[in-house]
Amino acid sequence: MAKRAAIILAGGQAKRFQVKQERWRDKALARLLGKPLLIHVIEGISDAVEEIIVCVNEEARKLQYSEALHEYSIRNVKFCTDEKFAHVGGPIVAIATGSKSASADYCVVLPCDVPLIQPTVVDYLFNAIRGSCVAVPMWPDGRLESLMVVCERPIVVQITDALCELGRRRPDDIIRGASKVTFVSTVGDLKDLDPEFKSFVNINFREDLTRLPTRVVENGPIKESLQLNVGCPRTSELKLLKTASGYYRGGKFLEASSMFSSSSNRLESRGLNFWAGISRENEGKSLFSLSERQSDTEFKKDHYMKGKVAFMRAAQNYGLEAEIYEKNQVGFLAKRARADGSWCQRRVNQE
């Protein structure tokens, strides 16, 4: 069995790459220095992995990309098409699909628009994950390269599957949901391997093909790598959250709210703030939906007020999560947690 896999995300709509009044253009096939971006990425990481999987959102792209690979005599690349999840799409679905399709123990997730990725950087991230679930590059100001991560594959399969079922669409939720994360300092550990930070050249707009912008940030307090252990639900707990989400989508709001409440109590007792926040948030949504179905005024008000309490507790959990990241100066994830908390607090304050 292969030990290392690369999951390349090539199924996006690339909205920023498009030009008004022109037909849609597939960014993965856009050429830089005579080669499609996708080919650059595959060639850049081929020496660092034993397995390469390209994730697409539709079957038609498989044929187009296969033709490009054939042109450059690239073989042994596997394609997979995104699974269908209710109310969620985008990179996290591709990561969920790709991680299930791989057979390796560990996988690196990469977008198709980092054409100058250095194999030494990828290799370092694979080595850095030892003892962790996720390894992700972090800039001195606390920003993360959340679509350039190395993950322990069996764990990321469980996490992404649960997040997709719960309707969570941000890929940085994978980092927030993992039990132990290594934040790899770009300036402290990766600069010697990639002095010009070519690996972080990211093509978002057409003009980027000629000016090759970087995401370099060398100003900030974080100069060394950091490891955090915030805990992760057990497999049985993730399954329970998925079941509760299924009840919610099926209109069984009473059953969903009860199951989310039970899950929240367990998760809170173990200090799993991110997951407890998600569970309380969904408990609140279930109770609000249940309230809307009631004809009896008292029942309607009772479920509505219980929903507000659930949202309040969700906001508290996200706040506790944010405090951990703020204490360790991981500003990017702290902002995400605060934003989730603010959203829940607005549900509490609404009339």
MODAFEN-V419638 format. One record per residue. SS is DSSP state (helix for helix, strand for strand, loop for the rest). BURIAL is I if it has 9 or more other C-alpha atoms within 8 Angstrom, else O. Layout:
ss:SS burial:BURIAL
ss:SS burial:BURIAL
This chain:
ss:loop burial:O
ss:loop burial:I
ss:loop burial:I
ss:strand burial:I
ss:strand burial:I
ss:strand burial:I
ss:strand burial:I
ss:strand burial:I
ss:strand burial:I
ss:loop burial:I
ss:loop burial:I
ss:loop burial:I
ss:loop burial:O
ss:loop burial:I
ss:helix burial:O
ss:helix burial:O
ss:helix burial:I
ss:loop burial:I
ss:loop burial:O
ss:loop burial:O
ss:loop burial:O
ss:loop burial:O
ss:loop burial:O
ss:loop burial:O
ss:loop burial:O
ss:loop burial:O
ss:helix burial:I
ss:helix burial:I
ss:helix burial:I
ss:loop burial:I
ss:strand burial:I
ss:strand burial:O
ss:loop burial:O
ss:loop burial:O
ss:strand burial:I
ss:strand burial:I
ss:helix burial:I
ss:helix burial:I
ss:helix burial:I
ss:helix burial:I
ss:helix burial:I
ss:helix burial:I
ss:helix burial:O
ss:helix burial:I
ss:helix burial:I
ss:loop burial:I
ss:loop burial:O
ss:loop burial:I
ss:loop burial:I
ss:loop burial:I
ss:strand burial:I
ss:strand burial:I
ss:strand burial:I
ss:strand burial:I
ss:strand burial:I
ss:strand burial:I
ss:loop burial:I
ss:loop burial:I
ss:helix burial:O
ss:helix burial:O
ss:helix burial:I
ss:helix burial:I
ss:helix burial:O
ss:helix burial:O
ss:helix burial:I
ss:helix burial:O
ss:helix burial:O
ss:helix burial:I
ss:helix burial:I
ss:helix burial:I
ss:helix burial:O
ss:loop burial:O
ss:loop burial:O
ss:loop burial:O
ss:loop burial:O
ss:loop burial:O
ss:strand burial:I
ss:strand burial:O
ss:strand burial:I
ss:strand burial:I
ss:strand burial:I
ss:loop burial:I
ss:loop burial:O
ss:loop burial:O
ss:strand burial:I
ss:loop burial:O
ss:loop burial:O
ss:strand burial:I
ss:loop burial:I
ss:loop burial:I
ss:helix burial:I
ss:helix burial:I
ss:helix burial:I
ss:helix burial:I
ss:helix burial:I
ss:helix burial:I
ss:helix burial:I
ss:helix burial:I
ss:helix burial:I
ss:helix burial:O
ss:helix burial:O
ss:loop burial:I
ss:loop burial:I
ss:loop burial:I
ss:loop burial:I
ss:strand burial:I
ss:strand burial:I
ss:strand burial:I
ss:strand burial:I
ss:strand burial:I
ss:strand burial:I
ss:loop burial:I
ss:loop burial:I
ss:loop burial:I
ss:loop burial:I
ss:loop burial:I
ss:loop burial:I
ss:loop burial:I
ss:helix burial:I
ss:helix burial:I
ss:helix burial:I
ss:helix burial:I
ss:helix burial:I
ss:helix burial:I
ss:helix burial:I
ss:helix burial:I
ss:helix burial:O
ss:helix burial:I
ss:loop burial:I
ss:loop burial:O
ss:loop burial:O
ss:loop burial:I
ss:loop burial:I
ss:strand burial:I
ss:strand burial:I
ss:strand burial:I
ss:strand burial:I
ss:strand burial:I
ss:loop burial:I
ss:loop burial:I
ss:loop burial:I
ss:loop burial:I
ss:loop burial:I
ss:strand burial:I
ss:strand burial:I
ss:strand burial:I
ss:strand burial:I
ss:strand burial:I
ss:strand burial:I
ss:strand burial:I
ss:strand burial:I
ss:strand burial:I
ss:helix burial:I
ss:helix burial:O
ss:helix burial:I
ss:helix burial:I
ss:helix burial:I
ss:helix burial:I
ss:helix burial:I
ss:helix burial:I
ss:helix burial:I
ss:helix burial:I
ss:helix burial:I
ss:helix burial:I
ss:helix burial:I
ss:loop burial:I
ss:loop burial:I
ss:loop burial:I
ss:loop burial:I
ss:loop burial:O
ss:loop burial:I
ss:helix burial:I
ss:helix burial:I
ss:helix burial:I
ss:helix burial:I
ss:helix burial:O
ss:helix burial:I
ss:loop burial:I
ss:loop burial:I
ss:strand burial:I
ss:strand burial:I
ss:strand burial:I
ss:strand burial:I
ss:strand burial:I
ss:strand burial:I
ss:helix burial:I
ss:helix burial:I
ss:helix burial:I
ss:helix burial:I
ss:helix burial:I
ss:loop burial:I
ss:loop burial:O
ss:loop burial:O
ss:loop burial:I
ss:loop burial:O
ss:loop burial:O
ss:loop burial:I
ss:helix burial:I
ss:helix burial:I
ss:helix burial:I
ss:loop burial:I
ss:loop burial:I
ss:loop burial:I
ss:loop burial:I
ss:loop burial:I
ss:loop burial:O
ss:loop burial:O
ss:helix burial:I
ss:helix burial:I
ss:helix burial:O
ss:helix burial:O
ss:loop burial:I
ss:loop burial:O
ss:loop burial:I
ss:loop burial:O
ss:loop burial:O
ss:loop burial:O
ss:loop burial:O
ss:loop burial:O
ss:loop burial:I
ss:loop burial:O
ss:loop burial:I
ss:loop burial:I
ss:loop burial:I
ss:loop burial:I
ss:strand burial:O
ss:strand burial:O
ss:strand burial:O
ss:strand burial:O
ss:loop burial:I
ss:loop burial:I
ss:loop burial:I
ss:loop burial:I
ss:loop burial:O
ss:helix burial:O
ss:helix burial:O
ss:helix burial:I
ss:helix burial:I
ss:helix burial:I
ss:helix burial:I
ss:helix burial:I
ss:helix burial:I
ss:helix burial:O
ss:helix burial:I
ss:helix burial:I
ss:helix burial:I
ss:helix burial:I
ss:helix burial:I
ss:helix burial:O
ss:loop burial:O
ss:loop burial:O
ss:loop burial:I
ss:helix burial:I
ss:helix burial:I
ss:helix burial:I
ss:helix burial:I
ss:helix burial:I
ss:helix burial:I
ss:helix burial:I
ss:helix burial:I
ss:helix burial:I
ss:helix burial:O
ss:helix burial:I
ss:helix burial:I
ss:helix burial:I
ss:helix burial:O
ss:helix burial:I
ss:helix burial:I
ss:helix burial:O
ss:loop burial:O
ss:loop burial:O
ss:loop burial:I
ss:helix burial:I
ss:helix burial:I
ss:helix burial:I
ss:helix burial:I
ss:helix burial:I
ss:helix burial:I
ss:helix burial:I
ss:helix burial:I
ss:helix burial:I
ss:helix burial:I
ss:helix burial:I
ss:helix burial:I
ss:helix burial:I
ss:helix burial:I
ss:helix burial:I
ss:helix burial:I
ss:helix burial:I
ss:helix burial:I
ss:helix burial:I
ss:helix burial:O
ss:helix burial:O
ss:loop burial:I
ss:loop burial:O
ss:loop burial:O
ss:helix burial:O
ss:helix burial:O
ss:helix burial:I
ss:helix burial:I
ss:helix burial:I
ss:helix burial:I
ss:helix burial:I
ss:helix burial:I
ss:helix burial:O
ss:helix burial:I
ss:helix burial:I
ss:helix burial:I
ss:helix burial:I
ss:helix burial:I
ss:helix burial:I
ss:helix burial:I
ss:helix burial:I
ss:helix burial:I
ss:helix burial:I
ss:helix burial:I
ss:helix burial:I
ss:helix burial:I
ss:helix burial:I
ss:helix burial:I
ss:helix burial:I
ss:helix burial:I
ss:helix burial:I
ss:helix burial:I
ss:helix burial:I
ss:helix burial:I
ss:helix burial:O
ss:loop burial:O
ss:loop burial:I
ss:loop burial:I
ss:helix burial:I
ss:helix burial:I
ss:helix burial:I
ss:helix burial:I
ss:helix burial:I
ss:helix burial:I
ss:helix burial:I
ss:helix burial:I
ss:helix burial:O
ss:helix burial:I
ss:helix burial:I
ss:helix burial:I
ss:helix burial:I
ss:helix burial:I
ss:helix burial:I
ss:helix burial:O
ss:helix burial:I
ss:helix burial:I
ss:helix burial:O
ss:loop burial:O
ss:loop burial:O
